[in-house]
Amino acid sequence: MLRIHFTGEDLRKVRVAPGPDAMWETVLAVQQLAGSGPLPPAFGQWRPRALADLAERQLTAAGRLLAALAPATARDFPDFLTPGEAVDGLEAGLDGLRGTAPDRLRRELGWLWRDRRPTPWMRGLAARNPERMDELTGTFRALHATVVQPDWVHATAGVDEDRRFRATTLADGGVDALLQSLRPLAAWRPPVLEMRYPRERDLHLAGRGIRLVPSFFCWRTPVALADPALRPVLVYPISHETATTRPPADSRPTALAKLVGRTRARVLAACEKGITTGELGRALGVSAASASEHVKALRAASLASSRRDGGRVVHVLSPLGVALLHGRLPASSS
């Protein structure tokens, strides 16, 4: 059981993350791949496809490496794998990982060694060997691109839906209603939020507040940072009854990805109903500058247009872009 203790100051500092966290999603996705238990229907097509992609790109060993650093069955796994900087995207998160202090590396890797002997590779990482650190960040980047990025638009849509629900709940009933809305994952018994957890633990927020992180690849049990001295974070699974998953392998979006590339295909899909540059960047897990370049490329090909909507600039597909996305020409008006 995990018990999170709030003060009045903490209740004023409850925040919901602006979107899915690339580092958390990568760690949790690898845990889902390494597990053998039943998965929700949302992952039914994803798991075999992701495992096949890892094998095709010769990344199976990389998946095992990260799974060994963050085993789903461990009481705790190192917090440095999910740095707070990742709120600004994968590359910012990787920069945060690279900046982990040597004493923290050794301390947190030591949590894993309570139950198993360290490998030579882990000893090298604990010693902050530059090659081991480069291998770890490269592993993160490759695994994210292979098992998470193909579903990033859909993960973002599911997280955004959860955020809208939490925001409405907060607006209608305040923070008390927001914390109550975490049922059945957690029970709010003021001033304590309780939930099932791998071990008995009390986390006192002590006026620091907490950041709630809705997650696509989290499943069943919320996850908190192990070190109580770090800024408190609680990652919780979104509902997969409404979350959208990537279409089957023989569907139109996958065929389109083979033609224009996965990223550009996701840009087309994201722009179908209108999206801002910032929203597109979060959906793709890229910087706003990179998202802007994608939009410029679509506009140059007459596949999209941009229009001002109040204080926002919204990008939408042109009829040609819609035709390309769905693989059919619009009905003739003549």
PALOFI-257807 format. One record per residue (C-alpha): x negated, y negated, z; residue in one letter. Coordinates in steps of 0.001 Angstrom, whole numbers. Layout:
BEGIN
<atom><u>X</u><v>Y</v><w>Z</w><code>a</code></atom>
...
This chain:
BEGIN
<atom><u>0</u><v>0</v><w>0</w><code>m</code></atom>
<atom><u>-1235</u><v>-3481</v><w>-931</w><code>l</code></atom>
<atom><u>112</u><v>-6320</v><w>1196</w><code>r</code></atom>
<atom><u>-465</u><v>-9862</v><w>-74</w><code>i</code></atom>
<atom><u>17</u><v>-12439</v><w>2667</w><code>h</code></atom>
<atom><u>1236</u><v>-15923</v><w>1644</w><code>f</code></atom>
<atom><u>1177</u><v>-19206</v><w>3500</w><code>t</code></atom>
<atom><u>3332</u><v>-22197</v><w>2622</w><code>g</code></atom>
<atom><u>363</u><v>-23637</v><w>726</w><code>e</code></atom>
<atom><u>29</u><v>-20423</v><w>-1291</w><code>d</code></atom>
<atom><u>3649</u><v>-20588</v><w>-2390</w><code>l</code></atom>
<atom><u>2896</u><v>-23949</v><w>-4005</w><code>r</code></atom>
<atom><u>-54</u><v>-22427</v><w>-5883</w><code>k</code></atom>
<atom><u>1545</u><v>-19426</v><w>-7581</w><code>v</code></atom>
<atom><u>766</u><v>-19516</v><w>-11288</w><code>r</code></atom>
<atom><u>1553</u><v>-17221</v><w>-14228</w><code>v</code></atom>
<atom><u>-1256</u><v>-16740</v><w>-16754</w><code>a</code></atom>
<atom><u>-701</u><v>-18463</v><w>-20127</w><code>p</code></atom>
<atom><u>-964</u><v>-15203</v><w>-22085</w><code>g</code></atom>
<atom><u>-2529</u><v>-11750</v><w>-22103</w><code>p</code></atom>
<atom><u>-6065</u><v>-11609</v><w>-20708</w><code>d</code></atom>
<atom><u>-8421</u><v>-10055</v><w>-23296</w><code>a</code></atom>
<atom><u>-10813</u><v>-8562</v><w>-20722</w><code>m</code></atom>
<atom><u>-8098</u><v>-7059</v><w>-18539</w><code>w</code></atom>
<atom><u>-6244</u><v>-5700</v><w>-21572</w><code>e</code></atom>
<atom><u>-9419</u><v>-4039</v><w>-22878</w><code>t</code></atom>
<atom><u>-10235</u><v>-2391</v><w>-19542</w><code>v</code></atom>
<atom><u>-6652</u><v>-1239</v><w>-19011</w><code>l</code></atom>
<atom><u>-6299</u><v>34</v><w>-22596</w><code>a</code></atom>
<atom><u>-9451</u><v>2141</v><w>-22188</w><code>v</code></atom>
<atom><u>-8044</u><v>3520</v><w>-18939</w><code>q</code></atom>
<atom><u>-4890</u><v>4535</v><w>-20798</w><code>q</code></atom>
<atom><u>-6972</u><v>6279</v><w>-23453</w><code>l</code></atom>
<atom><u>-9055</u><v>8119</v><w>-20849</w><code>a</code></atom>
<atom><u>-6038</u><v>9297</v><w>-18851</w><code>g</code></atom>
<atom><u>-4182</u><v>12533</v><w>-19389</w><code>s</code></atom>
<atom><u>-835</u><v>11722</v><w>-17805</w><code>g</code></atom>
<atom><u>2388</u><v>10721</v><w>-19554</w><code>p</code></atom>
<atom><u>2530</u><v>7289</v><w>-21156</w><code>l</code></atom>
<atom><u>5526</u><v>5058</v><w>-21845</w><code>p</code></atom>
<atom><u>7063</u><v>5291</v><w>-25324</w><code>p</code></atom>
<atom><u>5430</u><v>1960</v><w>-26158</w><code>a</code></atom>
<atom><u>2052</u><v>3730</v><w>-26181</w><code>f</code></atom>
<atom><u>3241</u><v>6901</v><w>-27917</w><code>g</code></atom>
<atom><u>1978</u><v>5930</v><w>-31360</w><code>q</code></atom>
<atom><u>-809</u><v>3694</v><w>-30110</w><code>w</code></atom>
<atom><u>-2885</u><v>6249</v><w>-28193</w><code>r</code></atom>
<atom><u>-3525</u><v>8805</v><w>-30996</w><code>p</code></atom>
<atom><u>-4075</u><v>5988</v><w>-33481</w><code>r</code></atom>
<atom><u>-6552</u><v>4212</v><w>-31181</w><code>a</code></atom>
<atom><u>-8438</u><v>7441</v><w>-30460</w><code>l</code></atom>
<atom><u>-8666</u><v>8130</v><w>-34188</w><code>a</code></atom>
<atom><u>-9943</u><v>4603</v><w>-34843</w><code>d</code></atom>
<atom><u>-12599</u><v>5008</v><w>-32151</w><code>l</code></atom>
<atom><u>-13753</u><v>8257</v><w>-33699</w><code>a</code></atom>
<atom><u>-13773</u><v>6803</v><w>-37212</w><code>e</code></atom>
<atom><u>-15916</u><v>3854</v><w>-36082</w><code>r</code></atom>
<atom><u>-18148</u><v>6079</v><w>-33933</w><code>q</code></atom>
<atom><u>-17090</u><v>4257</v><w>-30766</w><code>l</code></atom>
<atom><u>-15955</u><v>7254</v><w>-28714</w><code>t</code></atom>
<atom><u>-19125</u><v>7039</v><w>-26593</w><code>a</code></atom>
<atom><u>-18504</u><v>3312</v><w>-26057</w><code>a</code></atom>
<atom><u>-15026</u><v>4130</v><w>-24774</w><code>g</code></atom>
<atom><u>-16487</u><v>6661</v><w>-22347</w><code>r</code></atom>
<atom><u>-19007</u><v>4075</v><w>-21147</w><code>l</code></atom>
<atom><u>-16361</u><v>1519</v><w>-20211</w><code>l</code></atom>
<atom><u>-14120</u><v>4237</v><w>-18753</w><code>a</code></atom>
<atom><u>-17015</u><v>5264</v><w>-16491</w><code>a</code></atom>
<atom><u>-17435</u><v>1659</v><w>-15323</w><code>l</code></atom>
<atom><u>-13691</u><v>1222</v><w>-14728</w><code>a</code></atom>
<atom><u>-12267</u><v>4675</v><w>-13952</w><code>p</code></atom>
<atom><u>-8506</u><v>4662</v><w>-13559</w><code>a</code></atom>
<atom><u>-8794</u><v>7010</v><w>-10569</w><code>t</code></atom>
<atom><u>-11291</u><v>4899</v><w>-8599</w><code>a</code></atom>
<atom><u>-10229</u><v>3031</v><w>-5470</w><code>r</code></atom>
<atom><u>-11920</u><v>-62</v><w>-6925</w><code>d</code></atom>
<atom><u>-13772</u><v>-852</v><w>-10119</w><code>f</code></atom>
<atom><u>-16182</u><v>-3791</v><w>-10571</w><code>p</code></atom>
<atom><u>-14497</u><v>-7194</v><w>-10671</w><code>d</code></atom>
<atom><u>-17218</u><v>-8605</v><w>-12922</w><code>f</code></atom>
<atom><u>-15626</u><v>-6659</v><w>-15804</w><code>l</code></atom>
<atom><u>-12585</u><v>-8984</v><w>-15668</w><code>t</code></atom>
<atom><u>-13988</u><v>-12487</v><w>-15061</w><code>p</code></atom>
<atom><u>-11673</u><v>-15435</v><w>-14598</w><code>g</code></atom>
<atom><u>-13241</u><v>-17185</v><w>-17606</w><code>e</code></atom>
<atom><u>-11315</u><v>-14795</v><w>-19867</w><code>a</code></atom>
<atom><u>-8268</u><v>-17027</v><w>-19434</w><code>v</code></atom>
<atom><u>-9870</u><v>-18967</v><w>-22321</w><code>d</code></atom>
<atom><u>-10309</u><v>-15908</v><w>-24537</w><code>g</code></atom>
<atom><u>-12545</u><v>-12899</v><w>-25067</w><code>l</code></atom>
<atom><u>-15760</u><v>-14777</v><w>-25853</w><code>e</code></atom>
<atom><u>-15364</u><v>-16994</v><w>-22785</w><code>a</code></atom>
<atom><u>-14797</u><v>-13843</v><w>-20744</w><code>g</code></atom>
<atom><u>-17924</u><v>-12220</v><w>-22154</w><code>l</code></atom>
<atom><u>-19900</u><v>-15346</v><w>-21271</w><code>d</code></atom>
<atom><u>-18565</u><v>-15031</v><w>-17738</w><code>g</code></atom>
<atom><u>-19597</u><v>-11370</v><w>-17625</w><code>l</code></atom>
<atom><u>-23122</u><v>-12242</v><w>-18806</w><code>r</code></atom>
<atom><u>-23371</u><v>-14832</v><w>-16062</w><code>g</code></atom>
<atom><u>-22675</u><v>-12359</v><w>-13242</w><code>t</code></atom>
<atom><u>-25201</u><v>-12847</v><w>-10448</w><code>a</code></atom>
<atom><u>-27634</u><v>-9919</v><w>-9923</w><code>p</code></atom>
<atom><u>-26605</u><v>-9317</v><w>-6309</w><code>d</code></atom>
<atom><u>-22949</u><v>-9164</v><w>-7342</w><code>r</code></atom>
<atom><u>-23749</u><v>-6675</v><w>-10119</w><code>l</code></atom>
<atom><u>-25487</u><v>-4375</v><w>-7671</w><code>r</code></atom>
<atom><u>-22810</u><v>-4723</v><w>-4998</w><code>r</code></atom>
<atom><u>-19847</u><v>-4038</v><w>-7280</w><code>e</code></atom>
<atom><u>-21500</u><v>-1184</v><w>-9174</w><code>l</code></atom>
<atom><u>-22194</u><v>283</v><w>-5747</w><code>g</code></atom>
<atom><u>-18430</u><v>735</v><w>-5295</w><code>w</code></atom>
<atom><u>-18536</u><v>3378</v><w>-8033</w><code>l</code></atom>
<atom><u>-21440</u><v>5192</v><w>-6399</w><code>w</code></atom>
<atom><u>-19460</u><v>6018</v><w>-3282</w><code>r</code></atom>
<atom><u>-17921</u><v>8925</v><w>-5213</w><code>d</code></atom>
<atom><u>-20477</u><v>9705</v><w>-7945</w><code>r</code></atom>
<atom><u>-24163</u><v>9474</v><w>-8673</w><code>r</code></atom>
<atom><u>-25196</u><v>6514</v><w>-10852</w><code>p</code></atom>
<atom><u>-26459</u><v>7235</v><w>-14352</w><code>t</code></atom>
<atom><u>-29769</u><v>5772</v><w>-15525</w><code>p</code></atom>
<atom><u>-27773</u><v>3398</v><w>-17753</w><code>w</code></atom>
<atom><u>-25823</u><v>2081</v><w>-14756</w><code>m</code></atom>
<atom><u>-29029</u><v>1669</v><w>-12771</w><code>r</code></atom>
<atom><u>-30386</u><v>-422</v><w>-15628</w><code>g</code></atom>
<atom><u>-27239</u><v>-2575</v><w>-15610</w><code>l</code></atom>
<atom><u>-27466</u><v>-2983</v><w>-11834</w><code>a</code></atom>
<atom><u>-31060</u><v>-4189</v><w>-12317</w><code>a</code></atom>
<atom><u>-29666</u><v>-6685</v><w>-14849</w><code>r</code></atom>
<atom><u>-31666</u><v>-5214</v><w>-17698</w><code>n</code></atom>
<atom><u>-30980</u><v>-7562</v><w>-20671</w><code>p</code></atom>
<atom><u>-30559</u><v>-4640</v><w>-23077</w><code>e</code></atom>
<atom><u>-27953</u><v>-2987</v><w>-20842</w><code>r</code></atom>
<atom><u>-26060</u><v>-6274</v><w>-20525</w><code>m</code></atom>
<atom><u>-26122</u><v>-6755</v><w>-24308</w><code>d</code></atom>
<atom><u>-24852</u><v>-3207</v><w>-24749</w><code>e</code></atom>
<atom><u>-22018</u><v>-3828</v><w>-22291</w><code>l</code></atom>
<atom><u>-20846</u><v>-7049</v><w>-23946</w><code>t</code></atom>
<atom><u>-21166</u><v>-5441</v><w>-27381</w><code>g</code></atom>
<atom><u>-19142</u><v>-2468</v><w>-26142</w><code>t</code></atom>
<atom><u>-16417</u><v>-4788</v><w>-24855</w><code>f</code></atom>
<atom><u>-16258</u><v>-6654</v><w>-28140</w><code>r</code></atom>
<atom><u>-16108</u><v>-3475</v><w>-30238</w><code>a</code></atom>
<atom><u>-13494</u><v>-1793</v><w>-28048</w><code>l</code></atom>
<atom><u>-11316</u><v>-4886</v><w>-27959</w><code>h</code></atom>
<atom><u>-11449</u><v>-5146</v><w>-31759</w><code>a</code></atom>
<atom><u>-10598</u><v>-1463</v><w>-32203</w><code>t</code></atom>
<atom><u>-8023</u><v>-567</v><w>-29560</w><code>v</code></atom>
<atom><u>-6533</u><v>-3927</v><w>-28453</w><code>v</code></atom>
<atom><u>-6809</u><v>-6483</v><w>-31255</w><code>q</code></atom>
<atom><u>-4633</u><v>-4537</v><w>-33745</w><code>p</code></atom>
<atom><u>-1748</u><v>-4853</v><w>-31266</w><code>d</code></atom>
<atom><u>-2600</u><v>-8335</v><w>-29986</w><code>w</code></atom>
<atom><u>318</u><v>-10108</v><w>-31652</w><code>v</code></atom>
<atom><u>2743</u><v>-7560</v><w>-30224</w><code>h</code></atom>
<atom><u>1088</u><v>-7631</v><w>-26806</w><code>a</code></atom>
<atom><u>1319</u><v>-11418</v><w>-26814</w><code>t</code></atom>
<atom><u>4987</u><v>-11273</v><w>-27794</w><code>a</code></atom>
<atom><u>5719</u><v>-8929</v><w>-24888</w><code>g</code></atom>
<atom><u>3768</u><v>-11087</v><w>-22437</w><code>v</code></atom>
<atom><u>5443</u><v>-14253</v><w>-23725</w><code>d</code></atom>
<atom><u>8847</u><v>-12657</v><w>-23194</w><code>e</code></atom>
<atom><u>7885</u><v>-11807</v><w>-19624</w><code>d</code></atom>
<atom><u>6613</u><v>-15357</v><w>-19062</w><code>r</code></atom>
<atom><u>9890</u><v>-16822</v><w>-20324</w><code>r</code></atom>
<atom><u>11796</u><v>-14614</v><w>-17890</w><code>f</code></atom>
<atom><u>9544</u><v>-15634</v><w>-14973</w><code>r</code></atom>
<atom><u>9774</u><v>-19318</v><w>-15939</w><code>a</code></atom>
<atom><u>13575</u><v>-19187</v><w>-16041</w><code>t</code></atom>
<atom><u>13640</u><v>-17382</v><w>-12715</w><code>t</code></atom>
<atom><u>11318</u><v>-19971</v><w>-11190</w><code>l</code></atom>
<atom><u>13377</u><v>-22865</v><w>-12556</w><code>a</code></atom>
<atom><u>16654</u><v>-21383</v><w>-11274</w><code>d</code></atom>
<atom><u>15563</u><v>-20034</v><w>-7899</w><code>g</code></atom>
<atom><u>12090</u><v>-21291</v><w>-7027</w><code>g</code></atom>
<atom><u>8994</u><v>-19326</v><w>-6049</w><code>v</code></atom>
<atom><u>10985</u><v>-17077</v><w>-3728</w><code>d</code></atom>
<atom><u>13093</u><v>-15871</v><w>-6689</w><code>a</code></atom>
<atom><u>9971</u><v>-15530</v><w>-8836</w><code>l</code></atom>
<atom><u>8352</u><v>-13162</v><w>-6334</w><code>l</code></atom>
<atom><u>11633</u><v>-11292</v><w>-5891</w><code>q</code></atom>
<atom><u>11711</u><v>-10788</v><w>-9664</w><code>s</code></atom>
<atom><u>8653</u><v>-8517</v><w>-9454</w><code>l</code></atom>
<atom><u>10881</u><v>-5676</v><w>-8229</w><code>r</code></atom>
<atom><u>10613</u><v>-2699</v><w>-8535</w><code>p</code></atom>
<atom><u>6844</u><v>-3135</v><w>-8937</w><code>l</code></atom>
<atom><u>6622</u><v>-5067</v><w>-5680</w><code>a</code></atom>
<atom><u>8848</u><v>-5965</v><w>-2752</w><code>a</code></atom>
<atom><u>8913</u><v>-9567</v><w>-1497</w><code>w</code></atom>
<atom><u>9401</u><v>-9622</v><w>2261</w><code>r</code></atom>
<atom><u>8460</u><v>-13197</v><w>3141</w><code>p</code></atom>
<atom><u>5714</u><v>-14036</v><w>3722</w><code>p</code></atom>
<atom><u>4295</u><v>-10711</v><w>2399</w><code>v</code></atom>
<atom><u>4405</u><v>-9196</v><w>-1090</w><code>l</code></atom>
<atom><u>4105</u><v>-5394</v><w>-849</w><code>e</code></atom>
<atom><u>3404</u><v>-2835</v><w>-3565</w><code>m</code></atom>
<atom><u>2187</u><v>705</v><w>-4083</w><code>r</code></atom>
<atom><u>-1606</u><v>854</v><w>-4300</w><code>y</code></atom>
<atom><u>-4375</u><v>3483</v><w>-4316</w><code>p</code></atom>
<atom><u>-5423</u><v>2525</v><w>-771</w><code>r</code></atom>
<atom><u>-4233</u><v>619</v><w>2273</w><code>e</code></atom>
<atom><u>-5184</u><v>-3026</v><w>1866</w><code>r</code></atom>
<atom><u>-4240</u><v>-6491</v><w>3131</w><code>d</code></atom>
<atom><u>-5062</u><v>-9530</v><w>1014</w><code>l</code></atom>
<atom><u>-4754</u><v>-12899</v><w>2772</w><code>h</code></atom>
<atom><u>-4465</u><v>-15724</v><w>230</w><code>l</code></atom>
<atom><u>-5356</u><v>-18342</v><w>2854</w><code>a</code></atom>
<atom><u>-4139</u><v>-21324</v><w>840</w><code>g</code></atom>
<atom><u>-5843</u><v>-20331</v><w>-2431</w><code>r</code></atom>
<atom><u>-2630</u><v>-19305</v><w>-4199</w><code>g</code></atom>
<atom><u>-2542</u><v>-16500</v><w>-6732</w><code>i</code></atom>
<atom><u>-2529</u><v>-16102</v><w>-10516</w><code>r</code></atom>
<atom><u>9</u><v>-13570</v><w>-11821</w><code>l</code></atom>
<atom><u>-1177</u><v>-11931</v><w>-15043</w><code>v</code></atom>
<atom><u>1485</u><v>-10080</v><w>-17065</w><code>p</code></atom>
<atom><u>-192</u><v>-7258</v><w>-18978</w><code>s</code></atom>
<atom><u>741</u><v>-5140</v><w>-21980</w><code>f</code></atom>
<atom><u>-1607</u><v>-2237</v><w>-21201</w><code>f</code></atom>
<atom><u>-1121</u><v>-2167</v><w>-17434</w><code>c</code></atom>
<atom><u>1151</u><v>729</v><w>-16504</w><code>w</code></atom>
<atom><u>3186</u><v>1485</v><w>-13388</w><code>r</code></atom>
<atom><u>1005</u><v>-75</v><w>-10685</w><code>t</code></atom>
<atom><u>-148</u><v>-3714</v><w>-10391</w><code>p</code></atom>
<atom><u>-3891</u><v>-4292</v><w>-10030</w><code>v</code></atom>
<atom><u>-5683</u><v>-6854</v><w>-7860</w><code>a</code></atom>
<atom><u>-9308</u><v>-7909</v><w>-7757</w><code>l</code></atom>
<atom><u>-11189</u><v>-5806</v><w>-5226</w><code>a</code></atom>
<atom><u>-13260</u><v>-8622</v><w>-3681</w><code>d</code></atom>
<atom><u>-11020</u><v>-10681</v><w>-1367</w><code>p</code></atom>
<atom><u>-13446</u><v>-13606</v><w>-1625</w><code>a</code></atom>
<atom><u>-12663</u><v>-14126</v><w>-5331</w><code>l</code></atom>
<atom><u>-9810</u><v>-16307</v><w>-6512</w><code>r</code></atom>
<atom><u>-6765</u><v>-14014</v><w>-6087</w><code>p</code></atom>
<atom><u>-5320</u><v>-12376</v><w>-9191</w><code>v</code></atom>
<atom><u>-2508</u><v>-9848</v><w>-9560</w><code>l</code></atom>
<atom><u>-2146</u><v>-8069</v><w>-12900</w><code>v</code></atom>
<atom><u>1236</u><v>-6413</v><w>-13393</w><code>y</code></atom>
<atom><u>2827</u><v>-4425</v><w>-16247</w><code>p</code></atom>
<atom><u>5426</u><v>-6047</v><w>-18435</w><code>i</code></atom>
<atom><u>8589</u><v>-4130</v><w>-19242</w><code>s</code></atom>
<atom><u>7987</u><v>-1796</v><w>-22156</w><code>h</code></atom>
<atom><u>11685</u><v>-1377</v><w>-22742</w><code>e</code></atom>
<atom><u>11625</u><v>-4611</v><w>-24714</w><code>t</code></atom>
<atom><u>7932</u><v>-4936</v><w>-25615</w><code>a</code></atom>
<atom><u>7215</u><v>-4520</v><w>-29289</w><code>t</code></atom>
<atom><u>4618</u><v>-2061</v><w>-30499</w><code>t</code></atom>
<atom><u>2678</u><v>-1947</v><w>-33722</w><code>r</code></atom>
<atom><u>4654</u><v>-433</v><w>-36592</w><code>p</code></atom>
<atom><u>3945</u><v>3134</v><w>-37770</w><code>p</code></atom>
<atom><u>825</u><v>3712</v><w>-39823</w><code>a</code></atom>
<atom><u>2721</u><v>3989</v><w>-43099</w><code>d</code></atom>
<atom><u>4625</u><v>731</v><w>-42639</w><code>s</code></atom>
<atom><u>4407</u><v>-2437</v><w>-44683</w><code>r</code></atom>
<atom><u>2273</u><v>-4471</v><w>-42204</w><code>p</code></atom>
<atom><u>-479</u><v>-1846</v><w>-42225</w><code>t</code></atom>
<atom><u>-472</u><v>-1724</v><w>-46010</w><code>a</code></atom>
<atom><u>-695</u><v>-5524</v><w>-46072</w><code>l</code></atom>
<atom><u>-3649</u><v>-5402</v><w>-43664</w><code>a</code></atom>
<atom><u>-5530</u><v>-3215</v><w>-46142</w><code>k</code></atom>
<atom><u>-4982</u><v>-5883</v><w>-48789</w><code>l</code></atom>
<atom><u>-5724</u><v>-9120</v><w>-46927</w><code>v</code></atom>
<atom><u>-7396</u><v>-7864</v><w>-43744</w><code>g</code></atom>
<atom><u>-5942</u><v>-7190</v><w>-40294</w><code>r</code></atom>
<atom><u>-6436</u><v>-10696</v><w>-38954</w><code>t</code></atom>
<atom><u>-4864</u><v>-12466</v><w>-41919</w><code>r</code></atom>
<atom><u>-1953</u><v>-10003</v><w>-41865</w><code>a</code></atom>
<atom><u>-1378</u><v>-10825</v><w>-38194</w><code>r</code></atom>
<atom><u>-1500</u><v>-14544</v><w>-39005</w><code>v</code></atom>
<atom><u>1215</u><v>-14047</v><w>-41624</w><code>l</code></atom>
<atom><u>3392</u><v>-12096</v><w>-39187</w><code>a</code></atom>
<atom><u>2891</u><v>-14652</v><w>-36420</w><code>a</code></atom>
<atom><u>3850</u><v>-17575</v><w>-38670</w><code>c</code></atom>
<atom><u>7080</u><v>-16049</v><w>-39933</w><code>e</code></atom>
<atom><u>9269</u><v>-17706</v><w>-37287</w><code>k</code></atom>
<atom><u>7105</u><v>-20776</v><w>-36764</w><code>g</code></atom>
<atom><u>4137</u><v>-21168</v><w>-34438</w><code>i</code></atom>
<atom><u>1753</u><v>-23889</v><w>-33261</w><code>t</code></atom>
<atom><u>-2021</u><v>-23667</v><w>-33599</w><code>t</code></atom>
<atom><u>-2435</u><v>-23114</v><w>-29858</w><code>g</code></atom>
<atom><u>203</u><v>-20382</v><w>-29795</w><code>e</code></atom>
<atom><u>-1402</u><v>-18731</v><w>-32824</w><code>l</code></atom>
<atom><u>-4821</u><v>-18796</v><w>-31158</w><code>g</code></atom>
<atom><u>-3427</u><v>-17118</v><w>-28036</w><code>r</code></atom>
<atom><u>-1552</u><v>-14549</v><w>-30123</w><code>a</code></atom>
<atom><u>-4699</u><v>-13626</v><w>-32053</w><code>l</code></atom>
<atom><u>-7089</u><v>-13954</v><w>-29131</w><code>g</code></atom>
<atom><u>-9200</u><v>-16529</v><w>-30987</w><code>v</code></atom>
<atom><u>-10101</u><v>-20190</v><w>-30524</w><code>s</code></atom>
<atom><u>-7789</u><v>-22960</v><w>-31698</w><code>a</code></atom>
<atom><u>-10406</u><v>-23913</v><w>-34305</w><code>a</code></atom>
<atom><u>-10395</u><v>-20385</v><w>-35737</w><code>s</code></atom>
<atom><u>-6583</u><v>-20301</v><w>-35757</w><code>a</code></atom>
<atom><u>-6561</u><v>-23633</v><w>-37574</w><code>s</code></atom>
<atom><u>-8885</u><v>-22246</v><w>-40262</w><code>e</code></atom>
<atom><u>-6540</u><v>-19313</v><w>-40835</w><code>h</code></atom>
<atom><u>-3600</u><v>-21680</v><w>-41250</w><code>v</code></atom>
<atom><u>-5578</u><v>-23827</v><w>-43704</w><code>k</code></atom>
<atom><u>-6318</u><v>-20738</v><w>-45782</w><code>a</code></atom>
<atom><u>-2616</u><v>-19828</v><w>-45914</w><code>l</code></atom>
<atom><u>-1654</u><v>-23377</v><w>-46872</w><code>r</code></atom>
<atom><u>-4308</u><v>-23435</v><w>-49609</w><code>a</code></atom>
<atom><u>-2761</u><v>-20273</v><w>-51067</w><code>a</code></atom>
<atom><u>765</u><v>-21784</v><w>-50812</w><code>s</code></atom>
<atom><u>1705</u><v>-19074</v><w>-48315</w><code>l</code></atom>
<atom><u>2503</u><v>-21455</v><w>-45434</w><code>a</code></atom>
<atom><u>3309</u><v>-25051</v><w>-44643</w><code>s</code></atom>
<atom><u>3038</u><v>-27208</v><w>-41529</w><code>s</code></atom>
<atom><u>5644</u><v>-29614</v><w>-40200</w><code>r</code></atom>
<atom><u>5896</u><v>-31873</v><w>-37174</w><code>r</code></atom>
<atom><u>8520</u><v>-30931</v><w>-34590</w><code>d</code></atom>
<atom><u>8563</u><v>-33659</v><w>-31960</w><code>g</code></atom>
<atom><u>5087</u><v>-33677</v><w>-30440</w><code>g</code></atom>
<atom><u>4140</u><v>-30328</v><w>-31963</w><code>r</code></atom>
<atom><u>2908</u><v>-29244</v><w>-35381</w><code>v</code></atom>
<atom><u>4574</u><v>-25961</v><w>-36349</w><code>v</code></atom>
<atom><u>3248</u><v>-23639</v><w>-39055</w><code>h</code></atom>
<atom><u>5789</u><v>-21595</v><w>-41027</w><code>v</code></atom>
<atom><u>5594</u><v>-19265</v><w>-43992</w><code>l</code></atom>
<atom><u>6627</u><v>-20430</v><w>-47423</w><code>s</code></atom>
<atom><u>9015</u><v>-18233</v><w>-49472</w><code>p</code></atom>
<atom><u>5902</u><v>-16825</v><w>-51167</w><code>l</code></atom>
<atom><u>4382</u><v>-16015</v><w>-47766</w><code>g</code></atom>
<atom><u>7582</u><v>-14290</v><w>-46639</w><code>v</code></atom>
<atom><u>7611</u><v>-12277</v><w>-49866</w><code>a</code></atom>
<atom><u>4003</u><v>-11202</v><w>-49317</w><code>l</code></atom>
<atom><u>4678</u><v>-10273</v><w>-45691</w><code>l</code></atom>
<atom><u>7721</u><v>-8127</v><w>-46492</w><code>h</code></atom>
<atom><u>6652</u><v>-6842</v><w>-49888</w><code>g</code></atom>
<atom><u>9638</u><v>-8071</v><w>-51828</w><code>r</code></atom>
<atom><u>10531</u><v>-11174</v><w>-53817</w><code>l</code></atom>
<atom><u>13349</u><v>-13390</v><w>-52559</w><code>p</code></atom>
<atom><u>16675</u><v>-12985</v><w>-54291</w><code>a</code></atom>
<atom><u>17015</u><v>-15124</v><w>-57406</w><code>s</code></atom>
<atom><u>19246</u><v>-18177</v><w>-57017</w><code>s</code></atom>
<atom><u>20232</u><v>-18151</v><w>-60676</w><code>s</code></atom>
